[in-house]
């Protein structure tokens, strides 16, 4: 059963998470930050899948939250690694700048 939960979580959360990271990193001029985003996903996806296997309620809540747009998939990576933190800092600054332009 835990393998099934892990499969569903990968399908509903990890896949969209990878797509979201790729989309948000489009146009970032720093190859270093783009690489940090890739490393972040590569390192953290297995941790997320393990957590989904260990805590089905967490997995279900986050899968539903991501699915309906109530949970930003990137929030699942926050504070987990130095590469994730570097990526978040750049993306946060970029998104704040875009909001100020509107």
N, CA, C and O of each residue as an XYZ file, in Angstrom:
408
protein
N       0.814     -1.192      0.000
C       0.000      0.000      0.000
C       0.866      1.268      0.000
O       0.530      2.240     -0.676
N       1.964      1.267      0.743
C       2.800      2.465      0.796
C       3.437      2.758     -0.566
O       3.688      3.919     -0.889
N       3.699      1.724     -1.363
C       4.236      1.955     -2.702
C       3.193      2.643     -3.579
O       3.530      3.494     -4.403
N       1.926      2.273     -3.399
C       0.845      2.896     -4.150
C       0.718      4.367     -3.758
O       0.553      5.227     -4.623
N       0.793      4.657     -2.469
C       0.730      6.040     -1.989
C       1.902      6.835     -2.566
O       1.734      7.970     -3.011
N       3.071      6.236     -2.554
C       4.253      6.889     -3.089
C       4.081      7.167     -4.587
O       4.456      8.235     -5.071
N       3.520      6.212     -5.308
C       3.279      6.393     -6.741
C       2.314      7.552     -6.983
O       2.570      8.417     -7.820
N       1.213      7.561     -6.251
C       0.236      8.643     -6.405
C       0.847      9.999     -6.062
O       0.613     10.988     -6.755
N       1.629     10.034     -4.989
C       2.264     11.286     -4.576
C       3.237     11.759     -5.653
O       3.309     12.952     -5.947
N       3.979     10.831     -6.237
C       4.906     11.202     -7.312
C       4.138     11.765     -8.499
O       4.552     12.752     -9.108
N       3.033     11.139     -8.817
C       2.217     11.560     -9.951
C       1.542     12.912     -9.706
O       1.523     13.774    -10.586
N       0.991     13.087     -8.509
C       0.197     14.279     -8.212
C       0.994     15.457     -7.650
O       0.558     16.604     -7.750
N       2.153     15.179     -7.063
C       2.902     16.264     -6.414
C       4.314     16.424     -6.987
O       4.689     17.519     -7.406
N       5.085     15.361     -7.008
C       6.488     15.490     -7.417
C       6.604     15.884     -8.891
O       7.423     16.734     -9.240
N       5.800     15.280     -9.747
C       5.826     15.653    -11.163
C       5.488     17.119    -11.373
O       6.248     17.839    -12.020
N       4.348     17.578    -10.831
C       4.040     19.012    -10.945
C       5.087     19.908    -10.278
O       5.334     21.021    -10.743
N       5.693     19.438     -9.210
C       6.731     20.204     -8.534
C       7.920     20.414     -9.460
O       8.450     21.521     -9.555
N       8.338     19.355    -10.139
C       9.444     19.481    -11.078
C       9.100     20.460    -12.196
O       9.931     21.279    -12.588
N       7.884     20.375    -12.701
C       7.449     21.286    -13.762
C       7.409     22.734    -13.261
O       7.811     23.656    -13.971
N       6.924     22.918    -12.045
C       6.838     24.262    -11.451
C       8.221     24.878    -11.285
O       8.419     26.055    -11.585
N       9.182     24.081    -10.806
C      10.547     24.589    -10.647
C      11.111     24.982    -12.002
O      11.699     26.054    -12.142
N      10.938     24.126    -12.999
C      11.451     24.433    -14.339
C      10.825     25.701    -14.898
O      11.515     26.535    -15.485
N       9.523     25.843    -14.716
C       8.826     27.018    -15.229
C       9.296     28.288    -14.543
O       9.549     29.294    -15.206
N       9.414     28.252    -13.229
C       9.808     29.462    -12.495
C      11.258     29.844    -12.747
O      11.631     31.008    -12.607
N      12.081     28.859    -13.119
C      13.486     29.154    -13.386
C      13.722     29.645    -14.813
O      14.833     30.053    -15.150
N      12.686     29.608    -15.652
C      12.809     30.120    -17.021
C      13.205     31.587    -16.956
O      12.599     32.371    -16.226
N      14.201     31.944    -17.706
C      14.608     33.343    -17.781
C      15.543     33.787    -16.673
O      15.976     34.940    -16.663
N      15.866     32.905    -15.741
C      16.842     33.262    -14.698
C      18.217     33.287    -15.381
O      18.634     32.277    -15.948
N      18.917     34.410    -15.338
C      20.179     34.517    -16.076
C      21.338     33.729    -15.450
O      22.354     33.509    -16.110
N      21.204     33.314    -14.227
C      22.304     32.635    -13.546
C      22.208     31.122    -13.715
O      21.294     30.481    -13.198
N      23.165     30.569    -14.445
C      23.211     29.112    -14.624
C      23.414     28.420    -13.281
O      22.969     27.289    -13.086
N      24.081     29.095    -12.364
C      24.322     28.538    -11.034
C      23.006     28.318    -10.280
O      22.835     27.296     -9.615
N      22.088     29.265    -10.383
C      20.796     29.145     -9.705
C      19.935     28.078    -10.376
O      19.245     27.317     -9.697
N      19.974     28.021    -11.701
C      19.233     26.984    -12.415
C      19.746     25.609    -12.000
O      18.957     24.690    -11.778
N      21.056     25.468    -11.895
C      21.634     24.203    -11.449
C      21.231     23.906    -10.000
O      20.960     22.754     -9.663
N      21.190     24.916     -9.154
C      20.763     24.719     -7.763
C      19.330     24.193     -7.729
O      19.008     23.336     -6.906
N      18.471     24.693     -8.610
C      17.100     24.204     -8.687
C      17.040     22.751     -9.082
O      16.257     21.983     -8.523
N      17.852     22.367    -10.030
C      17.898     20.958    -10.461
C      18.399     20.055     -9.338
O      17.842     18.986     -9.091
N      19.443     20.494     -8.672
C      19.996     19.705     -7.560
C      18.964     19.597     -6.439
O      18.801     18.534     -5.840
N      18.281     20.682     -6.164
C      17.255     20.696     -5.121
C      16.210     19.613     -5.394
O      15.900     18.811     -4.513
N      15.676     19.593     -6.597
C      14.657     18.597     -6.944
C      15.227     17.191     -6.885
O      14.590     16.284     -6.349
N      16.413     17.002     -7.427
C      17.037     15.675     -7.450
C      17.255     15.135     -6.044
O      17.045     13.949     -5.787
N      17.675     16.005     -5.140
C      17.939     15.570     -3.766
C      16.666     15.422     -2.943
O      16.561     14.510     -2.124
N      15.702     16.306     -3.152
C      14.536     16.353     -2.278
C      13.375     15.465     -2.721
O      12.556     15.084     -1.885
N      13.278     15.127     -3.995
C      12.177     14.268     -4.453
C      12.154     12.933     -3.709
O      11.080     12.511     -3.280
N      13.281     12.252     -3.538
C      13.243     10.986     -2.776
C      12.810     11.188     -1.314
O      12.126     10.340     -0.742
N      13.216     12.320     -0.719
C      12.812     12.600      0.660
C      11.302     12.801      0.740
O      10.655     12.313      1.666
N      10.747     13.514     -0.222
C       9.300     13.726     -0.242
C       8.550     12.416     -0.432
O       7.525     12.185      0.210
N       9.057     11.561     -1.308
C       8.411     10.263     -1.527
C       8.477      9.395     -0.273
O       7.514      8.704      0.059
N       9.599      9.431      0.412
C       9.719      8.661      1.660
C       8.758      9.188      2.710
O       8.123      8.412      3.423
N       8.653     10.493      2.806
C       7.718     11.069      3.776
C       6.282     10.692      3.434
O       5.478     10.418      4.325
N       5.961     10.677      2.145
C       4.616     10.279      1.716
C       4.322      8.837      2.109
O       3.205      8.519      2.518
N       5.317      7.963      1.987
C       5.136      6.566      2.400
C       4.948      6.451      3.903
O       4.150      5.643      4.377
N       5.680      7.259      4.647
C       5.654      7.183      6.114
C       4.442      7.879      6.730
O       3.989      7.492      7.807
N       3.918      8.898      6.059
C       2.837      9.701      6.628
C       1.760      9.927      5.566
O       1.786     10.922      4.842
N       0.836      9.011      5.487
C      -0.196      9.049      4.460
C      -1.090     10.283      4.582
O      -1.536     10.827      3.571
N      -1.352     10.722      5.801
C      -2.197     11.908      5.982
C      -1.506     13.141      5.401
O      -2.139     13.951      4.723
N      -0.214     13.279      5.667
C       0.560     14.384      5.100
C       0.537     14.313      3.581
O       0.342     15.326      2.909
N       0.736     13.116      3.041
C       0.749     12.933      1.592
C      -0.595     13.317      0.988
O      -0.646     14.031     -0.013
N      -1.677     12.849      1.589
C      -3.011     13.145      1.058
C      -3.310     14.645      1.134
O      -3.797     15.237      0.171
N      -3.018     15.244      2.274
C      -3.295     16.669      2.447
C      -2.522     17.512      1.435
O      -3.072     18.451      0.859
N      -1.269     17.185      1.221
C      -0.461     17.962      0.283
C      -0.813     17.659     -1.163
O      -0.769     18.558     -2.003
N      -1.158     16.432     -1.472
C      -1.572     16.099     -2.836
C      -2.852     16.857     -3.195
O      -2.968     17.410     -4.289
N      -3.794     16.879     -2.282
C      -5.045     17.611     -2.519
C      -4.764     19.109     -2.595
O      -5.269     19.800     -3.480
N      -3.955     19.604     -1.661
C      -3.626     21.027     -1.641
C      -2.945     21.488     -2.911
O      -3.284     22.545     -3.445
N      -1.994     20.718     -3.403
C      -1.310     21.057     -4.653
C      -2.303     20.975     -5.808
O      -2.322     21.836     -6.688
N      -3.131     19.922     -5.794
C      -4.090     19.710     -6.875
C      -5.096     20.836     -7.037
O      -5.458     21.188     -8.159
N      -5.550     21.404     -5.923
C      -6.551     22.483     -6.005
C      -5.923     23.870     -5.950
O      -6.624     24.880     -6.018
N      -4.609     23.913     -5.829
C      -3.918     25.202     -5.828
C      -3.811     25.874     -4.477
O      -3.393     27.030     -4.402
N      -4.172     25.190     -3.413
C      -4.092     25.774     -2.079
C      -2.686     25.695     -1.495
O      -2.348     26.450     -0.583
N      -1.869     24.787     -2.013
C      -0.504     24.606     -1.529
C       0.444     24.847     -2.702
O       0.337     24.198     -3.743
N       1.364     25.780     -2.524
C       2.404     26.008     -3.524
C       3.356     24.816     -3.455
O       3.940     24.566     -2.401
N       3.528     24.079     -4.546
C       4.392     22.898     -4.489
C       5.812     23.211     -4.022
O       6.460     22.374     -3.394
N       6.291     24.410     -4.328
C       7.643     24.759     -3.896
C       7.762     24.859     -2.386
O       8.858     24.720     -1.842
N       6.660     25.095     -1.706
C       6.709     25.192     -0.244
C       7.116     23.864      0.381
O       7.584     23.839      1.520
N       6.949     22.774     -0.334
C       7.349     21.460      0.186
C       8.862     21.314      0.232
O       9.385     20.423      0.901
N       9.560     22.182     -0.474
C      11.022     22.130     -0.512
C      11.681     23.144      0.413
O      12.889     23.080      0.643
N      10.915     24.060      0.935
C      11.465     25.174      1.712
C      12.293     24.695      2.896
O      11.870     23.839      3.673
N      13.482     25.271      3.010
C      14.346     25.011      4.160
C      14.993     23.643      4.207
O      15.541     23.258      5.240
N      14.942     22.896      3.108
C      15.433     21.526      3.145
C      16.906     21.385      2.786
O      17.579     20.482      3.284
N      17.408     22.253      1.940
C      18.825     22.157      1.558
C      19.343     23.529      1.163
O      18.571     24.458      0.926
N      20.643     23.639      1.097
C      21.270     24.902      0.719
C      20.901     25.258     -0.720
O      20.660     26.426     -1.026
N      20.857     24.258     -1.607
C      20.497     24.531     -2.997
C      19.058     25.018     -3.100
O      18.775     25.961     -3.839
N      18.146     24.386     -2.367
C      16.745     24.826     -2.372
C      16.628     26.247     -1.844
O      15.900     27.066     -2.404
N      17.336     26.532     -0.779
C      17.271     27.871     -0.186
C      17.797     28.947     -1.143
O      17.229     30.036     -1.222
N      18.878     28.644     -1.868
C      19.408     29.600     -2.848
C      18.393     29.840     -3.951
O      18.177     30.981     -4.360
N      17.770     28.774     -4.437
C      16.772     28.901     -5.488
C      15.585     29.732     -4.997
O      15.110     30.620     -5.705
N      15.103     29.439     -3.775
C      13.965     30.171     -3.218
C      14.263     31.649     -3.076
O      13.410     32.486     -3.372
N      15.452     31.978     -2.631
C      15.802     33.383     -2.441
C      15.710     34.137     -3.766
O      15.146     35.229     -3.824
N      16.260     33.559     -4.818
C      16.231     34.214     -6.127
C      14.804     34.308     -6.642
O      14.387     35.361     -7.125
N      14.047     33.213     -6.544
C      12.667     33.222     -7.039
C      11.789     34.190     -6.247
O      10.940     34.869     -6.826
N      11.984     34.258     -4.948
C      11.204     35.182     -4.121
C      11.488     36.626     -4.505
O      10.567     37.429     -4.656
N      12.762     36.952     -4.663
C      13.136     38.312     -5.065
C      12.561     38.652     -6.437
O      12.103     39.772     -6.667
N      12.587     37.695     -7.329
C      12.067     37.908     -8.688
C      10.553     38.135     -8.652
O      10.043     39.049     -9.299
N       9.848     37.307     -7.901
C       8.384     37.427     -7.826
C       7.972     38.719     -7.129
O       6.974     39.329     -7.512
N       8.722     39.148     -6.111
C       8.426     40.419     -5.451
C       8.612     41.578     -6.420
O       7.821     42.521     -6.429
N       9.651     41.504     -7.228
C       9.897     42.546     -8.221
C       8.787     42.598     -9.267
O       8.409     43.680     -9.714
N       8.268     41.445     -9.658
C       7.181     41.398    -10.637
C       5.907     41.981    -10.038
O       5.160     42.661    -10.743
N       5.640     41.735     -8.765
C       4.441     42.284     -8.107
C       4.520     43.803     -7.998
O       3.509     44.492     -8.129
N       5.714     44.318     -7.758
C       5.893     45.758     -7.628
C       5.699     46.453     -8.966
O       5.284     47.611     -9.004
N       5.993     45.762    -10.068
C       5.845     46.338    -11.403
C       4.387     46.452    -11.831
O       4.061     47.220    -12.735
N       3.514     45.693    -11.186
C       2.108     45.681    -11.595
C       1.352     46.847    -11.038
O       0.155     46.984    -11.289
